[in-house]
Amino acid sequence: MNALRVAVVGSGPSGAYCAQLLTEESGSPVEVDVFERLPAPFGLVRYGVAPDHPRVKSITTSFAEVFDETPGVRFLGNVQVGSDITIDELRTNYDAVVFASGAQVDRNLGIQGEDLAGVHGVREFVSWYQGHPDTKTDAFALKGNRAVIIGVGNVALDAARMLAHTPEALRATDVPEHVVDTFATSTYREVVVIGRRGPAFAKFTNKEFIELLEVESCDVIIDPADLELDAQQQEHADADPAARRLLATFAKAAERGVLGRNTAIRFLFDRTPMELMGEESASAIRLARTSDPNVTEIMETELVLRSVGYRGAAIDGLPFDERSGTIAHLDSRVADDGKVLPGVYVAGWIKRGPSGVVGTNRRCALETVTSILADVAAPGWTSTATPAAAVDELLRSRGVRVVDWTGWQSLEQAEYAAGEAVGRERVKLHDRAEMLRAAGVVVG
């Protein structure tokens, strides 16, 4: 019996879990090729999880075991699906294709001035300090007095914490040297985190906020008056233990007050951004009280980060729901107006939207794998996939410089060597050409 051959597009958590579960749940041979457009694997874990959260990032160890120890699972990095190999070619060469490409676009605020210099989606900021190869090294200069972050989710807290860290704290992470150097010369001394609703509705976790309080280089400032709850917030807090825990920690922060540290992170709730102001670059933001739009204020700022959520990007040839920013599906099977596209599936954020933690993707991937295995177990199903060598030859004929798992391991060792050279454990390589050279792929 020929092995079931599956292509997974995306090597982040949902893609890695799909590869792992396909081999665990199938009762017959399975071959899984995991395609990744970057030379390095792990997607969101490598380029999204905060660099000062090593425990969460350590999940890459278990993902690595999928590629290291599972027969039939391959990593094909530096391959752009859509140009290096088309969706139709994937469908021809594999029995099933799973799109696990994540949510790659920042949501907009929809207010005047968003196109001004100095206004960025938080994903761009995160990609920069994470050393993403698609982000310019000089994308941020960090020269100003006040930075504003709009949004009260965990990513907003990550960004605020990074702006407050000392160079010494950053050198304990794997962020590139140019990022550490830029943060070291930052002139920002105040970071304002803005929530549209009251504090009871903050989206970040109590654990994340406690971690912020433990950063020794910054004050965390909350006005006690902002913690006076209206009826709606009180009702929410009464029904939600997590909200009550967070509110209790807010109260402790408010009581602690100002300690005179190097950077201040100030939280403002019940504020709606109305306008970003400036000529060519942002110089101020106009806010209104959400509960009373007649009460407005103008706050000077040179850097504004939108952190109001991510959304997926449309993929040519697949149905896309613009409202949710996801690929339309029925039980993980890609569907257009209710009609299933045979052999094409989705997993992760591009399937369900940007929600949950890293482990949530395992449950999501299991749903996808369950649908795949049910389809191939249907009466009359036969494999039409080509051998792995056919895909390899197709990519080779187009001059695609594929980074395989051995190449990634070489790249990873180069990152440890780069860290050792500057007295750090590891330094992430960020230039694509340098990454390909480190992976042993010839760069012209």
N, C-alpha and C positions, 0 to 999 in steps of 0.2 A: 504494500500500500504506500502510495506517495505521501510525503509529509504535507500537512496543511501549511501553506506559505502565507504569511501575513506581513504587510508593510505598516509600520507605525510612524506617523509623521509628527515628530516632536519628541525630545528625550527628557522633558521635564518630569515631574512626579507622575502625572497621569499616563504619559507614554511609557515610563519605566515600569509602572505597576501593570499596565496592559501586557507588556512583554513577560513580566514575571508570572502573572496569573494565567496567561495563555499556556505556558509550559506546565503550570501546576494543575490546572483544571481539566485540560484535555487528556483523554485516555489513550490518545494515539500520537504519533510523532508530529511535532510542530517546529517550523522554522520561522523566526521573527527577525526582520530587518528593521532597525530603528533609524530613521532618517532625521538628521539634524542640520539646519542651515549654518550653524556656527561650528568652528573646529572643536569646541568643548561641549561636553554633555551636561545634563541636569537642569537646564532651563531656569525656572524660577528659583530653584534652590541655590544655584550658583550666582544668578544675577538679580534676584529679588529679595531673598531672605537677608536681613540686615547682617553686615559683616561682624558685628559685635554680638551675634547670637550663634556662637559656635555649636551649641548643643543641637539646635535645629538644623544647622548646615551639616552636622555629622551624619544625617540620614543618607547622604551620598555614599557612605560606606556600604549600606545595604543595597542601594541601587547599583553600585559598582559590582557587587557580587552577582547580580543578574547577568551582566556582560562577562564577568570573569569566569563564572562557574557553571553557567547554564548552557548546555550543548544546543546549538541551533540558533542562539540569539546573537545578532551582530549589530555593531554600531557603525553607521555610515555618516560621519560628520563632514561638514563643509559641503553639503549637497542641498541646493535650493530646489525644492519641489515647485514645479511650475515653469522653471526655465532649464535647469540641468536635467530634470526628468519630469514629464507631464503627468497630470492626474490620469489621463487615459492610458499612458504607458504603465503606470502603477497598477491600474485595474487589469491590464492585459497580462502583466507578469506575476500578479499575486492573486490568491483566492479572496483575500479581504484586505481592505485599506482602512486604517483608523487614523483620523485626524485628531491630534492632541496638541494643537498649536497654541493653546492658551488665549489670553485676552491681552492684546498688544497695544491698545490705544487708550490714552487718557480721555476721560469725559471732559467736556467743556462746561464753563459756567454759564455761557450764553449772555454775557454782559459786554458793554462797550469797553474797549481798551485791551481785550485779551491778546491782540496781535502786537502789543508793545514789546520792545526789548525788555528783558528782565522778568517777563511773565512766562512761566514754564509749567508744563504738566509734571507732577511729581515723579512720574515714571522716567522722564528724561534725567532728572536729578539723580534718581536711584541708579539708573544705567551708567551715568557718569562716575559716581563714586564707587560703583561695583566693577569698573573697568570693562564695560561692555564694548566689544570691538566696533560696533556701529556708532559709537558716540565719540565726538571729538574730544581730545584731551583738554582743550581750552574752552569747553562749553560753558564753564562757570569760573568766574574770577573771584567772587565772594568779597567784593569791595562795596561797602555800604554801612549804614548804621542799624537798620532794622529789616529783618526778613519776616514775611507774612506767609503762613501756611493755612490754606483754606480747607478745612476738613478735620474730622476728629476720629479717624480710624487708626489702625495700627501702623499703616504706612506713614501717615502724617507724624506720628510719634517717632518713628524711625528717622525721618528727615530732620525733625527738631533735635533729636539726640545727637545725630551726626554733626549738626551745626554747633553743638555745645562741647563736643569731645575735644580733649587736648591732643596734640600730635603724638604724645607718648601713648595715649589710649588707642589711637588709630594704628600705631605701629604694632600693636598686639594682634591686629587683624591681618587679612590678606589683601587689603586695598592697595592699588598701585602707588608707587612712590610719588608720582606727580599729583595724585589726589591728596596724599598726606601733606605735601609741600603747599598746595593751595589752601587747605584748611589751616595750616600753620600760619599763613599770612592773612587769614580772614579778619576783616575789621568789624564784622557783625557782633554786636554786644546785646542785642535783644531779638528774640524770636517770638512772634505772636501767633498763637494757634487759635483759629476762629471756628466756632461751631454755630451753625444756623439755629439749632434748637437748644433747649436748656441742657444743663449738665446731666440730668437723668437719662438723656438719650445719646450720650457719647458712645461711640462705637468701639473704641479701643478697649482692651481688656484691663482689668485691675492689675494683673501681673505686669503688663507692659507699662502702666503708669507708675507702679512701684519701682520698676527698673529705672525709669526716668528720675525718680526722686533719689535714687542711689548714685546718680552721676555727680561726682564731687565737684566738678567744674562749673556747675550751673545752679542758679536759683530757679525754683518752680513757683510761680506766682498765680494765685487764684484769689479774686476778690470775694470775701465772705458773703457779700450781698448777692453775688451771682448764684449762691447755693441755696437761696430762698426759693423753694419750689412752688410753682403754681399748681392748681388742682390736677391738670393733666399729667404733669411730671410726678406728682405725689401718687397718683393712681398707678402710673407705670412702675414706680419704685416699689410700691406695695406688692405688686404682682411679680416682680422680677428680682430674685436674690442677687444676681450679678450686678444689677444697677445699684442696689443698696450697698453692696460691698464697695463699688467704685465711689459712690457718694461719700462713704465713710472715709475713704482714702483722700478724696478731695478736701474734706474737712480738716484732716490732719495737715495737708499741704498748706491750706489757708492759714491754719494756726501757726505753722512753722514760720511763715512770712519770709522776709528778705534777709539773707545771710551775707550779702555783699560779695558774692562769688563773681567769677569772670564774666559769665554770660547769664542773662535772665531769659527764661522761657515763660511767657505770660499767656494764660488762657482767657479767651473772651467767648462767652456763650450768648445765645439769643441775638446773634448778629448775622445779617444777610448782606453779602457783597452786592453793591449796586452799580459800581463803576470803577474802572481802573484808569487813573489819570496820569497824564504826561504828554510830552511832545513826541519824541521818538522812543524814549525809554520810560518805564514806569517810575513815577515819583511819589504817588500817593494812591490810596484806595478809599473810596467812599462806602461807608457801612450804614445800614439802617437797623434799628431794633426790629427783630422779627415779630415780636409781640406788639410793637407800636411803630409802624413805618414812618411816622412823623418825626421820630427821634433819630437824627442822623449824626454821623461824625466823619471827619476826614483824618486819615492816619498816613503820615509820610512813610514811604518804604521804597527800597530800590530792588527788592527781590520778592516775587510772589510765586508761590508754588500751589497749583491746583491739586488737591488730593481728595477728589470727590468721586473716585471710582474709576475702574477700567472697563473696557468693552472689547469684544473681539473684532477682528477685521474680516471683511468679506474675502472669500477665496474664489477665484475665477472657476466657474464650472459647478459650484455648489450653491444650493439655495441658502439665503441668508436673511435672518430676521433683524431688520434695522432697529426695531424698537428695543429688543433685548440684547442685540449685539452678539447673537449666537447663530450657529448653523442649525437649521430646522431639522428635527428628527422625531422618530417614533421608536421608543424603547432603544435609543442609541443608534438606530438605523437612520441614515440620512434620508430625508423625505422632502419632496417638493409638492406642495398642495396635497399632502396626504399620500402621495405615491412614492413608495420606497425606491431608492436608487440601489440596485442590487450590489452587494459586496462592499458598500461604503458605510463607515461608521464614525462616530465621534466619541470623545472622552474628555473629561476635564472642563476647564473654564470655557472653551469654545462650544461646549455642549450645554452647560448649565449656568454660565455666567460666573463672574469672579466672586466666589463665596467659599467659606470654609477654610480649614487649615490644610497643611500638607497631607495629613493622613486622610482627609476627606476624599482625596483623589483615589484612594484605594477602593473605597466603596463604589465610587463612580466608575472606575475601571472594571470592577467586577460585574457591574450591570452590562457594560459594553461587551466584555468577554463572554458573558452568559448568552447574549444575543447572537454573537458570532458562532459559538459552539452549537446553539440550537439550530441555526440556519444550515450549518454544514452537516448536521445530523439528520436533516430532512430527507425523506425518500427521494431518490433520483439525483441527489447532489453528487457531483464528481469534481475533482480538482482539475483546473485548467491552467495552473501556474507553470511558469517556466523555471528551470533550475537557477540557482543563485548566480552561476557563472554568466548567464545571459544578461542579468542586470549589471554585473561588474563590467562586462564587455561594452554594454551600452554607455555607461558612464565614462569608461576609458576612451571610447571612440570620440567622445565630446571634450576630452581634455579636462574632465572634472578631477580636481585634486582631492580625492577622498581621504579623510582621516579615519582610520579604523581604530579599534580599541587599543591596539599596541601603540599606535601613533599618539592617542590621547595619553597613555601612560608615560610616554616620553615627554609630552608637553607638561604633564603634571610634575615630573621630576625636574624639569627646567624651572618651574615655578618655585620649587623648594630650593633649588640652587640659587635662584635670584634672591630669595629671602636670606639665605645664608651669607650672601655677598654683602648685605647691608645690615647684618645683625638681627634679622627677623626670621620667624619660622618659615614664612612663605610669602611671596609677592605674586599677585595675579598678573599674568601676561595679558595685555590688552590690545596690542597691535596685531591685526589679522595676519599680516605677512610674517611677523615674528613668531606667532603661534604656529603657523604652518611649517616654518623652518624647524621649530622645536619638535614638532610632530614627525619630522623626517620627510615632509612633503616638499618636493622641489619647487621653489618659487622663482619664476623667471625675472 
